């Protein structure tokens, strides 16, 4: 059994953990990242990166099917799922290797194993790290918990990756299911539902609330819903999944409708996508006294400090916006704090992106949120259909929408739906962060022809 000593260790190598290790190395802090399974985290291995790869593949497949519109004659496209999975795997491997090289290049150690707190002492925190060859001891003056989250389940729907799949299973399918039910109309469910609808599945989305995509701008969501309908996706709102039966050749889902009546739907696969929960168990937190809230999230302040001095927590495990870039920001801040610098999470907005087709991206307040705060708002919208760039690339669905304070002209929110929204939101995020007014953006020269002209 080996013993290791560090000034700081990070438990978890996801989009929060590994940037923390990199930054600590840059700041001259002797640090290590401990990871039990995925270097790069869920995001890189079975989340953000592989999902965007299959989303790109599905969009390419769809576009090839409409190439005749551009005067290009091709045969009917055929999807080879095994080959697509191999390509997706190559993308993941390349990115994962990159993470390890960045840690190594910034002199941050990497330990493979499952870590848990054992005790706290005058020389630091003692952790037991279960490895493939036994159990090591790690002693650290500072510990950052960056263990992320996992998909939630609902009663009666145990994920087996056969009939009932989660996002990880959906990204690993080697055959396109003829019929796919998606339970949950949030961003993960709609992204993956869109992929399989394009590849030929008959998709049904079952959402318990009265709307898709929760708090996203309603006008933007309406554009996505229209495209889903065009793809043949059936949307069932105010519908609760109550149970299912395996009929051998199919799964039969029972749904409770708004009027109290029941309906049944047949499917080959049922994708469970109803949210995520924190990975805060089995870490030995009780051994050192770290407090959790009622939902299992670790409680941390704006410097990512828990109630125990020198133990920090970042990313999904502390709740809030459970997004990779939010975790990365947390990681950069906590590294600065540990190194003795003045730093805190002090941002005006964190952008959110949904990689449906068309994409939706949002920063700042929605129109309804601004009005609820008692603000007098002015709303500006510009359709992609009036953009030369959008017309010339044959992708005109969507618009850019800006929410202004009518009195000060300050930009309060930016909401974009359309091709490239995920990239375009950066300008809106910067505008809100710097407290820009409408004239700041309007007087900025935007290149032509580009999609960014919609913001101007």
KOLBA-413058 format. One line per field, with one value per residue (C-alpha): residue in one letter; x, y negated, z negated. Coordinates in Angstrom, 2 decimals. Layout:
N
r = (a; ...)
u = (X; ...)
v = (Y; ...)
w = (Z; ...)
//
This chain:
456
r = (x; x; x; x; x; x; x; x; x; x; x; x; x; x; x; x; x; x; x; x; x; x; x; x; x; x; x; x; x; x; x; x; x; x; x; x; x; x; x; x; x; x; x; x; x; x; x; x; x; x; x; x; x; x; x; x; x; x; x; x; x; x; x; x; x; x; x; x; x; x; x; x; x; x; x; x; x; x; x; x; x; x; x; x; x; x; x; x; x; x; x; x; x; x; x; x; x; x; x; x; x; x; x; x; x; x; x; x; x; x; x; x; x; x; x; x; x; x; x; x; x; x; x; x; x; x; x; x; x; x; x; x; x; x; x; x; x; x; x; x; x; x; x; x; x; x; x; x; x; x; x; x; x; x; x; x; x; x; x; x; x; x; x; x; x; x; x; x; x; x; x; x; x; x; x; x; x; x; x; x; x; x; x; x; x; x; x; x; x; x; x; x; x; x; x; x; x; x; x; x; x; x; x; x; x; x; x; x; x; x; x; x; x; x; x; x; x; x; x; x; x; x; x; x; x; x; x; x; x; x; x; x; x; x; x; x; x; x; x; x; x; x; x; x; x; x; x; x; x; x; x; x; x; x; x; x; x; x; x; x; x; x; x; x; x; x; x; x; x; x; x; x; x; x; x; x; x; x; x; x; x; x; x; x; x; x; x; x; x; x; x; x; x; x; x; x; x; x; x; x; x; x; x; x; x; x; x; x; x; x; x; x; x; x; x; x; x; x; x; x; x; x; x; x; x; x; x; x; x; x; x; x; x; x; x; x; x; x; x; x; x; x; x; x; x; x; x; x; x; x; x; x; x; x; x; x; x; x; x; x; x; x; x; x; x; x; x; x; x; x; x; x; x; x; x; x; x; x; x; x; x; x; x; x; x; x; x; x; x; x; x; x; x; x; x; x; x; x; x; x; x; x; x; x; x; x; x; x; x; x; x; x; x; x; x; x; x; x; x; x; x; x; x; x; x; x; x; x; x; x; x; x; x; x; x; x; x; x; x; x; x; x; x; x; x; x; x; x; x; x; x; x; x; x; x; x)
u = (0.00; 1.56; 1.24; 1.09; 1.16; -0.10; -0.99; -4.29; -6.18; -9.25; -11.69; -13.05; -11.54; -14.55; -14.92; -14.66; -11.95; -9.32; -9.28; -8.81; -5.76; -4.37; -4.77; -3.29; -0.27; 0.09; -0.02; 2.74; 0.59; 1.55; -1.70; -3.22; -6.49; -8.03; -10.39; -12.08; -13.50; -13.64; -10.76; -12.66; -15.74; -19.20; -19.21; -16.29; -16.90; -20.66; -22.18; -21.37; -18.73; -20.11; -23.64; -22.47; -20.68; -23.85; -25.89; -23.50; -23.74; -27.54; -27.66; -25.28; -27.46; -30.54; -28.83; -27.61; -31.23; -32.12; -29.10; -31.35; -32.60; -29.09; -28.77; -26.67; -27.89; -26.88; -28.30; -30.47; -28.20; -27.77; -26.66; -24.06; -24.48; -21.47; -19.21; -20.71; -20.09; -16.47; -16.04; -17.65; -15.32; -12.32; -13.44; -13.76; -10.37; -8.64; -10.21; -9.52; -5.86; -5.77; -7.02; -4.29; -1.61; -2.77; -2.60; 0.82; 2.08; 1.04; 2.73; -0.48; -0.33; -2.99; -4.14; -6.50; -8.83; -11.97; -11.35; -13.11; -12.38; -11.09; -10.20; -8.91; -5.68; -3.03; -1.18; -4.29; -7.09; -6.47; -8.14; -8.23; -7.95; -9.05; -6.99; -6.75; -3.88; -5.11; -5.59; -3.36; -3.38; -3.44; -2.84; -3.75; -3.97; -6.85; -9.45; -11.77; -14.84; -15.70; -17.64; -20.41; -23.83; -25.67; -29.06; -32.09; -34.50; -38.21; -40.14; -40.81; -38.20; -34.94; -32.30; -30.99; -29.61; -31.81; -35.42; -34.94; -31.92; -30.40; -28.36; -25.26; -27.16; -28.73; -25.28; -24.09; -26.89; -25.66; -29.10; -31.65; -34.78; -37.93; -39.90; -38.37; -40.13; -38.35; -39.53; -38.65; -38.82; -35.64; -32.50; -30.99; -34.22; -34.89; -31.31; -31.22; -34.83; -34.00; -30.99; -33.01; -35.94; -33.53; -32.07; -35.51; -37.06; -40.68; -40.14; -42.65; -41.74; -43.63; -43.31; -45.00; -45.18; -47.04; -44.03; -40.77; -37.34; -38.46; -37.28; -36.00; -37.54; -41.01; -40.69; -37.46; -39.03; -41.91; -39.46; -37.93; -41.39; -42.30; -39.18; -39.86; -43.32; -41.79; -39.54; -42.60; -41.94; -45.08; -45.10; -47.28; -47.41; -48.98; -48.43; -46.92; -45.19; -46.78; -45.28; -44.31; -44.43; -41.99; -43.98; -40.96; -40.85; -41.62; -42.09; -45.54; -45.61; -48.65; -49.14; -51.52; -52.94; -54.02; -57.68; -56.86; -57.30; -54.60; -52.97; -50.46; -47.56; -45.45; -41.69; -38.47; -36.57; -37.58; -35.10; -35.30; -34.26; -35.80; -32.87; -29.70; -28.71; -25.42; -22.72; -22.26; -22.57; -19.76; -17.21; -16.85; -18.18; -19.59; -16.05; -15.03; -18.42; -19.18; -22.82; -25.34; -28.71; -31.98; -31.46; -27.93; -26.04; -22.92; -23.36; -20.70; -20.28; -19.16; -15.54; -16.63; -15.84; -17.87; -18.58; -15.27; -12.18; -9.97; -12.60; -14.19; -16.84; -17.54; -19.75; -22.83; -22.29; -23.19; -26.25; -27.32; -26.87; -25.54; -23.43; -19.86; -18.76; -20.17; -18.08; -14.99; -15.52; -15.91; -12.66; -10.70; -11.98; -11.29; -7.73; -7.13; -8.61; -6.43; -3.35; -4.10; -5.45; -8.57; -11.27; -14.95; -17.68; -19.07; -20.76; -23.80; -24.91; -24.03; -25.15; -27.24; -27.30; -29.60; -28.22; -31.54; -32.26; -32.44; -30.16; -31.36; -29.04; -29.85; -28.07; -29.55; -33.22; -36.16; -38.89; -41.14; -38.35; -37.53; -41.18; -41.50; -38.68; -40.80; -38.65; -40.05; -38.70; -38.20; -37.87; -36.04; -36.24; -34.57; -35.41; -32.73; -34.89; -33.79; -30.08; -28.17; -25.90; -28.79; -30.55; -27.36; -26.68; -30.31; -30.99; -33.38; -35.34; -35.05; -34.25; -32.23; -34.13; -32.77; -34.40; -33.58; -34.32; -36.53; -35.27; -31.52; -31.22; -29.09; -29.10; -30.82; -31.15; -30.29; -32.11; -31.24; -32.80; -31.32; -28.25; -25.12; -26.96; -24.46; -21.65; -23.63; -24.62; -21.04; -21.61; -24.78; -23.06; -20.21; -22.68; -24.52; -21.32; -19.88; -23.17; -23.49; -26.37; -28.06; -25.93; -22.71; -23.75; -25.38; -22.25; -20.03; -19.29; -20.40; -18.96; -21.25; -22.67; -22.77; -25.35; -23.96; -25.60; -28.85; -27.54; -26.76)
v = (0.00; -3.27; -6.63; -9.92; -13.49; -16.58; -20.17; -19.57; -16.65; -16.68; -13.78; -13.46; -14.22; -15.72; -19.23; -20.66; -18.42; -18.34; -22.13; -22.52; -20.25; -22.10; -25.50; -24.33; -23.04; -26.37; -28.15; -25.95; -23.92; -20.25; -18.59; -15.37; -14.35; -11.04; -9.39; -6.00; -5.59; -8.38; -10.78; -13.79; -12.77; -11.82; -14.89; -13.81; -10.04; -9.47; -12.95; -16.28; -15.19; -11.86; -13.29; -16.19; -13.69; -11.66; -14.86; -15.99; -12.58; -12.65; -16.19; -15.23; -12.20; -14.42; -17.02; -14.39; -13.28; -16.80; -17.39; -17.49; -20.89; -22.22; -20.60; -17.71; -14.27; -11.43; -8.03; -7.42; -7.64; -4.53; -4.64; -2.18; -2.47; -0.33; -2.48; -5.65; -4.31; -3.58; -7.13; -8.54; -6.40; -7.81; -11.35; -10.45; -8.74; -11.72; -14.14; -11.88; -11.59; -15.36; -15.77; -13.51; -15.29; -18.67; -17.45; -15.93; -19.01; -21.21; -18.95; -17.68; -14.04; -11.51; -8.64; -5.91; -4.77; -5.22; -7.75; -8.22; -10.28; -8.36; -11.07; -14.58; -15.24; -17.91; -16.97; -17.11; -14.88; -11.17; -9.44; -5.78; -5.19; -1.77; -0.84; 2.18; 3.52; 2.73; -0.41; -3.48; -6.29; -9.91; -12.76; -16.25; -19.69; -20.64; -18.46; -19.43; -17.24; -17.18; -13.93; -15.18; -13.64; -10.71; -10.17; -9.97; -7.05; -7.02; -4.26; -1.28; -2.20; -0.50; -1.22; 2.07; 0.66; 3.16; 2.02; -0.90; -2.99; -6.21; -8.73; -6.52; -3.62; -5.83; -6.95; -3.35; -1.83; 0.20; 0.36; -2.37; -1.44; -1.43; -2.95; -5.05; -6.57; -9.42; -10.02; -13.64; -16.69; -18.36; -19.06; -15.56; -13.83; -16.21; -16.15; -12.35; -12.09; -14.38; -12.21; -9.03; -10.71; -11.80; -8.31; -6.78; -6.06; -6.80; -8.93; -9.80; -12.27; -11.92; -15.01; -15.33; -19.14; -21.37; -22.46; -21.34; -22.59; -23.99; -27.57; -28.23; -31.11; -30.05; -31.58; -29.63; -26.39; -26.85; -26.75; -23.52; -21.98; -22.83; -21.08; -18.04; -17.79; -18.03; -15.09; -13.08; -13.26; -12.95; -15.20; -14.27; -17.05; -16.77; -13.04; -10.91; -7.58; -5.20; -1.82; 0.55; 4.18; 6.25; 8.09; 9.95; 8.26; 4.80; 2.65; 1.24; -2.02; -3.13; -6.88; -8.88; -11.83; -15.24; -14.24; -11.24; -8.69; -6.21; -5.42; -2.78; -3.17; -0.45; -0.87; 1.02; -1.18; -3.57; -6.38; -7.67; -11.31; -12.97; -14.83; -14.13; -13.59; -14.36; -11.77; -12.59; -9.09; -6.68; -9.46; -9.18; -12.73; -11.77; -10.96; -14.60; -16.28; -17.75; -18.90; -18.10; -19.67; -17.72; -16.58; -15.30; -18.26; -19.43; -22.91; -25.37; -29.16; -31.47; -30.44; -26.79; -26.23; -23.61; -23.87; -22.07; -24.29; -23.24; -20.97; -22.41; -21.20; -22.20; -21.44; -19.24; -17.90; -21.34; -21.82; -24.96; -24.95; -21.44; -22.37; -21.49; -25.10; -26.08; -23.30; -24.52; -28.05; -26.65; -24.72; -27.75; -29.76; -27.08; -26.63; -30.36; -30.24; -27.28; -29.04; -32.05; -34.39; -36.54; -34.83; -33.93; -32.77; -36.17; -35.95; -37.80; -34.97; -31.42; -30.51; -27.41; -25.58; -22.86; -21.03; -20.19; -21.10; -24.03; -24.75; -26.90; -29.10; -31.41; -33.90; -36.19; -36.80; -35.64; -38.13; -36.65; -36.67; -40.33; -41.34; -39.32; -41.46; -44.54; -45.77; -47.58; -45.65; -46.16; -43.10; -42.95; -39.97; -39.32; -36.26; -34.08; -34.00; -37.60; -36.79; -36.31; -33.75; -31.64; -31.70; -30.79; -27.74; -26.60; -26.79; -29.61; -28.36; -30.57; -34.07; -36.10; -37.74; -40.43; -41.57; -45.17; -47.35; -49.93; -52.74; -52.14; -50.09; -47.58; -44.09; -41.78; -38.61; -37.06; -34.03; -32.49; -29.59; -28.49; -27.11; -28.10; -29.38; -27.57; -29.75; -32.96; -33.08; -34.02; -37.59; -37.83; -36.39; -38.89; -41.77; -40.86; -40.21; -43.62; -45.46; -46.50; -48.58; -48.12; -50.78; -48.93; -45.99; -48.09; -50.19; -47.11; -46.26; -42.70; -40.83; -40.17; -37.76; -36.03; -34.72; -37.11; -40.00; -38.90; -40.24; -43.64)
w = (0.00; 1.18; -0.57; 1.36; 0.02; 1.83; 1.13; 2.92; 4.45; 6.64; 6.55; 10.08; 13.49; 15.23; 16.73; 13.21; 11.80; 14.52; 15.13; 11.35; 11.53; 14.55; 12.92; 9.61; 11.52; 13.29; 9.91; 8.51; 6.13; 5.76; 6.78; 8.03; 9.64; 8.56; 11.05; 10.76; 14.27; 16.84; 17.52; 18.80; 16.83; 17.99; 20.23; 22.37; 22.33; 22.35; 22.43; 24.08; 26.56; 27.86; 28.00; 30.16; 32.40; 33.02; 33.35; 36.10; 37.78; 37.70; 39.07; 41.89; 42.64; 42.86; 45.04; 47.49; 47.82; 48.96; 51.20; 54.28; 53.06; 53.73; 57.14; 55.82; 56.81; 54.50; 53.68; 50.65; 47.58; 45.43; 41.80; 40.52; 36.75; 35.88; 38.04; 36.56; 33.05; 33.96; 35.26; 32.11; 30.00; 31.82; 31.01; 27.32; 27.19; 28.79; 26.30; 23.30; 24.24; 24.53; 20.96; 19.60; 21.62; 20.30; 16.70; 17.26; 19.07; 16.14; 13.57; 11.99; 10.90; 11.92; 9.72; 10.90; 8.15; 6.06; 3.27; -0.07; -3.16; -6.17; -8.68; -9.26; -11.10; -11.76; -8.57; -6.40; -5.23; -4.90; -1.95; -1.04; 2.71; 3.92; 6.96; 9.25; 7.15; 3.66; 1.57; 1.39; -1.14; -0.06; -2.52; -1.36; -2.93; -0.61; 1.09; 3.95; 4.50; 8.20; 8.48; 10.78; 11.23; 12.78; 14.45; 12.18; 12.24; 11.49; 9.70; 11.93; 14.54; 13.70; 16.32; 17.76; 21.05; 22.87; 22.87; 20.48; 21.42; 20.16; 22.11; 21.88; 23.42; 26.09; 27.20; 27.56; 29.67; 32.64; 34.24; 34.82; 32.85; 34.96; 32.09; 29.32; 26.33; 24.57; 21.00; 20.26; 22.51; 21.27; 23.23; 23.10; 24.11; 27.00; 28.28; 28.43; 29.57; 32.49; 33.41; 33.66; 35.39; 38.13; 38.35; 38.87; 35.45; 34.69; 31.58; 28.87; 26.13; 22.84; 20.63; 17.22; 17.29; 19.70; 21.74; 23.30; 22.23; 18.89; 18.35; 21.89; 23.85; 24.99; 28.46; 29.03; 27.79; 30.24; 33.17; 31.86; 31.36; 34.95; 36.27; 34.07; 35.57; 39.05; 38.14; 37.12; 33.37; 31.25; 28.17; 25.20; 22.58; 19.12; 19.46; 16.68; 17.28; 14.77; 15.66; 18.43; 19.44; 21.44; 24.08; 25.45; 28.85; 27.48; 24.41; 23.64; 21.70; 19.71; 19.55; 17.38; 19.32; 18.06; 17.92; 15.74; 18.51; 19.46; 22.77; 23.86; 26.31; 27.89; 28.28; 28.89; 26.42; 23.64; 22.99; 19.42; 19.32; 16.26; 14.75; 12.82; 9.19; 7.40; 6.81; 3.14; 1.67; 0.78; 0.38; -3.39; -3.85; -7.24; -8.43; -8.07; -8.62; -5.20; -5.07; -2.36; -1.62; -1.62; 1.99; 1.46; 2.91; 1.11; -0.33; 0.85; 0.89; 3.71; 3.11; 3.32; -0.38; -2.24; -5.97; -6.62; -6.20; -3.29; -1.73; 1.40; 3.84; 7.44; 10.44; 10.52; 7.00; 5.56; 7.79; 9.58; 13.35; 13.97; 16.98; 17.94; 18.45; 15.06; 13.48; 15.33; 14.02; 10.50; 10.94; 12.07; 9.11; 6.49; 7.76; 7.30; 3.79; 2.75; 4.14; 1.94; 4.60; 4.25; 6.29; 6.19; 8.54; 9.48; 12.86; 14.15; 16.40; 17.41; 20.94; 21.58; 24.90; 26.22; 29.26; 30.84; 34.45; 34.55; 31.61; 28.71; 26.67; 23.80; 21.55; 18.94; 18.24; 20.33; 21.12; 18.42; 15.81; 16.51; 16.17; 12.96; 11.54; 12.20; 15.08; 18.09; 21.03; 24.72; 26.94; 30.25; 32.63; 35.96; 38.08; 39.65; 42.78; 43.40; 43.08; 46.31; 44.66; 43.38; 46.75; 48.63; 46.43; 46.70; 42.97; 42.12; 39.10; 36.05; 34.82; 32.34; 29.50; 27.17; 23.94; 22.99; 20.00; 21.72; 19.47; 19.52; 22.76; 20.82; 22.32; 19.84; 21.87; 25.22; 26.63; 29.97; 31.82; 35.11; 36.85; 34.92; 31.83; 29.61; 30.97; 31.38; 27.69; 26.75; 27.92; 25.86; 22.80; 23.11; 23.55; 20.35; 18.38; 19.27; 18.69; 22.35; 23.64; 27.01; 28.68; 27.77; 29.90; 32.60; 33.12; 33.32; 36.95; 37.69; 40.67; 43.63; 44.54; 41.15; 38.74; 36.09; 37.95; 36.32; 33.01; 34.47)
//
